[in-house]
Amino acid sequence: MKSLSWDDTVTWTELLGLKTASFLYKGEFNEKAIKACYTKKSILGGEQEGYVIRLTDGFEYKEFKH
């Protein structure tokens, strides 16, 4: 089985009336830019807990841990 690409995920969540988590950065992997996203302040208020990094392409579920 394969996960959806990010664009397909967004399309499906919109069709289903759901929301995705906000994204802070989209682009080529850039460690400096990604670390700059951690501001300790959540865009929703309160303290930022962290963030998730994922490929924009779909991927095999068995590869998820990598």
N, C-alpha and C positions, 0 to 999 in steps of 0.2 A: 504494500500500500504506500501511497505517496501523499504527502501533505500538499495543500493548495499553495500556490504562489501567494505572495502578499497582495498583489493586485486582485487575484481571484478571491482571496479571503475578504477583502474590503467590499468587493461586489456582492458576495453572498451575505455579508452582515447587513449591508444596506437593503438588499431584497427581503431579508427576514426582519427588518426593523430593529436590528441590534446595533450596538456601538462597539468599536474596537478601542483598545487602550490608545491614548494619545501617543504620537511618536515625536521624539525630540530631534532626531537626526535621520536623514535618509541619504545614502550615497556610498561611495567607495569606503572600505574600511580605513579609518584614520584615527589612530589611537588618541591623538591630542584632541581632535574634535569630539570624540566620544566621551572622553574624560571631562571635557568642558560642559557636557550635558548634566553632570552631577553637581547640582548647586545646593543641595541639602534642603531646598524649598520645593514642595510639590506644586505643580501648576493648578492643582485642585485645592490647595490650602494645606497647611500642616507641613510635616517633615517628609522629604522625599525618601522613599524606602530603597530605591535602586532602579534598575532598568533591565530590560531584556534585549539581547542582540540576536537577530535572526537573519537568515538569508532571505532575499526577496524572491528567489526562485523556489519552487517546490522542491522537496527532498524526500527520500525514502525514510519512513519512520525508523527503520533499523539504524539509520545514520544519525538520528536525533542526538544521541549522547556525544557525538563528535562535533 
